């Protein structure tokens, strides 16, 4: 039987980790509450993405992403959050991971995760996934990239 204090090492998602200097995360102080406990699968993130083109007229630019990730409130201590990038030509994939056990819960704390990455052209959409070591249990969303 698993205990809330137990730390679970998450297997690495596909892609390459985005360096810590390009990723910032903070608990934003807000909680969401359901009437009944949710299963232990992660909630999908709430995501906004903006592409800022370089001023020299090229197609290159910076993709800035702000995602809200919801982690069971019982795991209120700061869990290290990392972001991985998988270069998929049509829709780049981003995987947000954290080290904490997945537990049933009715109350979830909100974490704001912001990151940026240089891209050679503006994607139309991105996929952002809250990674669980079981890909079938991971939850994600497709987001249209703002100009």
N, C-alpha and C positions, 0 to 999 in steps of 0.2 A: 504494500500500500504506500502511495506517495504522500509526502508531507509538503505543506506550503513552503517550508524553509529549505527544501531540497533544491539545489541548483542543477539544471539540466543543460548539458552542452549540446547545442544545436549543430547538426551536420551542416557543412558549408553548402550554400546554394550555388547554382551555376553562375558563371561570370567571374569578374574581378572586383575585389573590394575597392570602394572609393575611399581615398585617403581621409583620415580624420580632419585634416585642415579644410576639407570641402564639405564636411558633414557636421551639422550642429543639431542637438536635440535637447529638449527640456520638457519637464512635466508642466503642463500649462495650468494646473490647478482645478480643472473642470472634470466632473464625473458624469457618466451617463448611467441610468439605472433602468433595468428591465423588471417586469413584475415577477418573472420566474427566471431561474438560473438558465444560462445558455450552456450548450455543450462546450467541451474544451477546445474546439477549433477556433482559430483566431477570427476576429471581426475584420471585414475588409477596411482598408484605409480610406480616408477622405482626402482627395488630392487636387492640387492646383499646379499647373505647369506653365511656364512662360519662357519663350525663346528670345534672347537678346542678340541680334546680329552684330557682327563686328562693324565698325564704322568705315572700314575701307572698301565696302561694296561687295565683299566676297560672301559666299553662302555660309561661311563659318560663323559660329557664335557660341553663346553660353546658354545651356538649358538650366533654368532654376526651378526646383521642385519644392513645394511645401506640402507635407503630408501629415495628417493627424492619424496616429496609431492608438488603438485602445487596448490596454493591458489590464487584466483583472486587478481591481483595487487592493485585494489582499496581498498583492505583490508590490506594495507601494514603494519599496526601496528602489533606488535607481538601478535599473538593469542596463548594462551597456548595450547601446543600439548601434548597429552597423548597417551600411547600405552596399549592395553589390550591383554591378552593372553588367548586363549581357547585351552585346551589340547584335541586335536583330535588325536587319536593314529596314524592314517595313514599320515595325513598332518596337523601339528599344524597351527592354525589360529591366526593371529595378526591383531588387529584393531587399526588404527591410527585415533584419533579424534582431532578436534580443535573447539574452540568456535568462530564462525563467520557465518554470514548468507551466504547461497548459492545464488549467483547472477549470471546473465548472464555476460560474460566477454570475451574479445578477448586477454587480456594480463594476464599472470599468473606468479607469483613470485615462485621461487624454494626454498624449505626448505629442508635441509639435516637432517634427523632423524636417529640417531644411537641408538641401544639398544642391550642388551645382556641378556641371560637367561640360567640358568643351566638346562640341560636335561639329562635324564638317558640313552639316546642313540641318535645317529645321525639320523635325519629324512632325507629321500630322497628329499622331497620337503616341502616348506612352502607356505601358502597362506597369503598374506598381503593385507588388505582392507582399503581404505580410507572410514571411516564410516560416513554415513549420517543416521539420525534417521529413514529414510525410507529404509529398507534393499534392496528393489528393486532398489533404486537410488544409493546405495553404489557401489564403484568401486574397484576392486581388481585384483591381479595377482598371478599366481602360479610361484614360483621360485625354481630352483634346488639348493640344498645346496652343496656348494663346500667342498671338503675334507679338 
